Amino acid sequence: MGRLARFGALAALFAAATSCGTGAVAVDHRGDPGIPVPRADASSAYDAANGTIVMFGGVDRDGVLDETWTWDGDTWRRRHPAHSPPARESGLMAFDASDDRVILFGGLSCPPPSPNDAIGCDYSATANHLSDTWMWNGDDWSQARTAHSPTVPYFASTLDGLGSDPVRHQVLLLSFVTPVNSSLIAATWTFANGDWTELHPKHSPRNMAFAGPAFDAVSGRLLVEQSRGPHVDCFSGPCPPGPTHDATWAWDGSDWSDLGTDVGTPHGYGTLLEAGGRGVVMLMDGGLERWDGKRWGSVAPGPWVDRTIRTDWTAAFDAASGQLLVYGGRVFETNHLEGDTFGWNGSAWRKLMAAPPSPPATLYPCDPKTAVAGVGGYGGGPSISPTSVAIGIAFFEPHAGPCHLDVVVQFSLTGPDGRLVPIAGNPSHVELVADLTYDYGFEYATFTIANACGLPQGTIATFGGADVNAEIPVSGPYCPQPAGALSITAGTLHRPDEK
């Protein structure tokens, strides 16, 4: 929902507000051994040899991370191995059953964002694509000095994937290929004996967005999901044809096969995840879809039904506890990062561990013009006199992330002749001081015009100040008789956002 829509009518906002407040500065829990700092685009996989989930890297306001964490079924533990891969986000991770180690391949690195930059290497002009391979043995990382490396042009959840096939003791990497008009199919690689080898199966998923691969323990196969549609990544022909139907692909150890149109493949973008004896699930914005070994079917909502859509989280199936674990991520299209942990036991989601939200960074000064959420007003209402008008300008956490707002908002009423309307309190001003975070909500500069039925037609309310410039037409309410002298009273209002 957009900020202007969330702003709504000031009548409802004023009636709902009960008091003003101050925002809480995000707390840095980087030193807490049991709470990973909120992050996006971390990598994770189940370590079957040690019975834990291992998570590496990700990105926060300080930049890409080189932290290693393990989940033992109850809590996270920060590890301090003697050796560690370089910091990164969006790396590919899977368990190698042939060597009892977790494999980490590639990812993105980039400099820390400036205060007004979006978080993540996707938004950096100097992002570096990594192609190194590392192995985790439960205690330490070691680098595999491979002679070959997969070509992965984009590290993104729908354009590459790494999966483990414990039946065939294979680690399989599937990757988008660029330029897209040079290939009809995605590339398939395998990791064995310390090196990468590109395979050339007779059949393959199309060279476009997909989900997976993920292992289906019910049928004993790696699966990939791919939705039908045109190739949105091909900008000049000839373009490879897109799938003609929503397809589920299965790997038999040497070739991919399309399981056909009767299996009910879900349409849309999601993340394909192993779910143990429950088969495979695909986590989408609308919830979970489950593959039971033969067909797809809707099974549950997502874990964030009470929140704005979340992206860039990491997930892995914890075989020791039988739960699908989902950690962190960002609120869609903002810089607000999360650090909570959810588990799905096959029937319901449960928050396993809460964490303080928002990036743990010193709040930089807000650029007021990027934090303006909307301007609005109303005549009369339950919280002011029926003959009055309330007008306000709202500020909200900007796309660049949490910030400290300290701005003086100037307010004036001008008539149709362009001159100030001669009433008490015109012009007025109010200072707003608040820490704008996603969880804080809205901060308003408000101006109430008493006895506004005397306003001339064509009156304009103007908000100004440092980097603030907005205006709105003002009409007074209908009054059967004069209500008294016009005047303006300035104030502030805080309203928590409804998420």
CORWO-V89972 format. One record per residue. PHI is phi as a letter, one per 40 degrees, with the letter a starting at -180 (999 if undefined). OMEGA is omega in radians with two decimals (* if undefined). Layout:
phi-><PHI PHI>
omega-><OMEGA OMEGA>
//
This chain:
phi-><999 c c c c c c g c c c c c c c c c b a c a b c c c d c c b c c c c b b c c d a b f c b a a c c c c b g b c b b b g h a b c c h c b b c b b b b b h b a c b c b b c c b a c c d a b g c b b a c c c c b f b c b b b f h b b a c d c c d c c c c h c d b b c b c b c c b c b b b b b h b a c b c c c c c b a c c b c b c a c b b a a b b b b c c c f b b b b b b c b b c c c b a c b c c b b b b a f g a c b c c b c c b a d c c a d a b h c b c c c c c g b c b b b a c c h c c c c b b a c c b c c c c c a c b b b b b b h a a c b c c g c c c g d c c h c a b c b c b g c c g b b b c b d c h c b b c c h b a c a c b a c c c b c c b c d b b g c b a a c c c c b g b c b b b g h b c d g b c c b b b c b b b b c h b a c a c c a c a d c g c c b c c c c c c d c c b c c i b a a a b g h c c b c c c b b b b a b b b a d c d c h d a b c a a c c c b a b b c c c g c c c c b c g b c b a a c b b a c c b d c c h b b b c b b b b c f c c c c c c g c b c b b a h c g b a a a a c b b c c c b c a d b h c c a b b c a b a b b c c c b>
omega-><-3.11 -3.10 -3.14 3.11 -3.14 -3.13 3.03 3.14 -3.12 3.11 -3.13 -3.11 -3.11 -3.12 -3.09 -3.07 3.14 -3.12 3.02 -3.11 3.12 -3.14 3.12 3.09 -3.13 -3.10 3.11 3.13 -3.10 -3.13 -3.12 -3.07 -3.07 -3.11 3.04 3.12 3.10 -3.07 3.03 2.99 2.98 3.09 3.13 3.09 3.08 3.11 -3.05 -3.13 -3.08 3.07 3.13 2.92 3.07 3.13 -3.14 2.93 -2.98 -3.10 3.00 -3.08 3.12 3.14 3.14 -3.00 3.09 -3.08 3.02 3.11 3.02 3.12 -3.06 -3.09 -3.13 -3.04 3.03 3.09 3.08 3.13 -3.14 -3.10 3.12 3.12 -3.08 3.01 3.03 -3.14 -3.12 2.95 3.03 3.03 3.13 -3.03 3.09 3.12 3.10 -3.08 -3.13 -3.09 -3.13 3.11 3.04 -3.13 3.02 3.13 2.92 -3.06 -3.10 2.97 -3.12 3.09 3.07 3.14 2.97 -3.05 -3.09 3.14 2.98 -3.12 3.02 -3.10 3.07 -3.07 -3.09 3.12 -3.09 3.12 -3.13 3.09 -3.13 3.12 -3.14 -3.12 -3.12 -3.12 -3.14 -3.11 -3.11 3.14 -3.03 3.04 2.99 -3.11 3.05 -3.12 -3.04 3.06 -3.12 3.10 3.07 3.04 -3.13 -3.07 -3.13 3.00 -3.11 -2.97 -3.12 -3.08 3.04 3.11 3.13 -3.11 -3.13 3.08 -3.09 3.11 -3.10 3.13 3.12 2.89 -3.00 3.09 3.07 -3.04 2.93 -3.13 3.10 0.00 -2.99 -3.13 3.11 -3.06 3.09 -3.01 3.04 -3.12 3.12 3.12 3.04 3.11 3.13 3.10 3.05 -3.13 3.11 3.10 3.06 3.11 -3.13 -3.13 -3.12 3.13 -3.12 2.96 3.13 3.14 3.09 -3.02 -3.14 3.06 -3.14 0.02 3.07 -3.04 3.07 -3.10 -3.12 -3.13 3.11 -3.11 2.94 -3.12 3.02 3.07 -3.14 -3.10 3.13 3.04 3.13 -3.12 -3.02 -3.10 3.14 -3.03 3.10 -3.04 -0.06 -3.12 3.07 -3.13 3.07 3.11 3.13 3.12 3.05 -2.94 2.94 -3.13 3.13 -3.11 -3.11 -3.12 -3.14 -3.08 3.03 3.06 3.08 -3.06 2.98 -3.01 -3.03 -3.06 3.06 -3.13 3.14 3.13 3.10 -3.11 3.13 3.10 -3.12 -3.02 3.02 3.12 3.08 -3.12 3.10 3.13 -3.12 3.04 3.01 3.14 -3.11 3.09 -3.09 3.12 -3.09 2.92 -3.07 3.00 -3.06 -3.09 -3.11 -3.07 3.04 3.05 3.11 -3.06 -3.05 2.98 3.04 -3.10 -3.00 -3.09 -3.12 -3.07 2.99 -3.13 -3.12 3.13 2.99 3.03 3.03 -3.07 3.07 3.11 3.13 -3.07 -3.11 -3.13 -3.12 -3.11 2.96 -3.07 3.09 -3.07 2.88 -3.11 3.13 3.03 -3.00 3.05 3.00 3.10 -3.13 -3.11 -3.14 3.13 -3.14 -3.07 3.13 3.05 3.07 -3.05 -3.13 3.14 -3.08 3.04 3.05 3.06 -3.09 3.14 3.07 3.11 3.08 -3.10 3.04 -3.13 -3.11 -3.11 3.01 -3.08 3.12 3.13 3.10 2.84 -2.98 -3.07 3.10 -3.12 3.14 -3.11 3.14 3.11 3.13 3.13 3.11 3.10 3.14 3.13 -3.04 -3.01 3.08 -3.13 3.10 -3.13 -3.09 3.07 3.05 3.14 -3.13 3.01 -3.05 3.08 -3.05 3.11 -3.13 -3.12 -3.11 3.10 -3.11 -3.14 3.14 -3.11 3.02 -3.02 3.02 -3.13 3.09 -3.12 3.10 3.05 3.09 3.13 -3.13 3.11 3.12 -3.14 3.09 3.03 -3.03 3.09 -3.12 3.11 3.12 0.12 3.09 3.06 3.07 3.09 3.06 3.08 -3.10 2.98 -3.09 3.04 -3.12 -3.07 -3.09 -3.14 -3.03 3.01 -3.04 2.80 -3.04 3.14 -3.10 -3.12 3.14 3.10 -3.00 3.12 3.09 3.14 3.09 3.07 3.13 3.11 3.14 3.02 -3.11 3.03 -3.14 -3.09 -3.13 3.10 3.06 -3.13 -3.14 3.08 -3.11 3.05 -3.13 3.05 3.11 3.09 3.07 3.09 -3.12 3.12 -3.14 -3.04 -3.13 -3.06 3.05 3.05 -3.14 3.05 -3.12 3.10 3.10 -3.14 3.02 3.08 3.07 -3.13 3.04 -3.06 *>
//
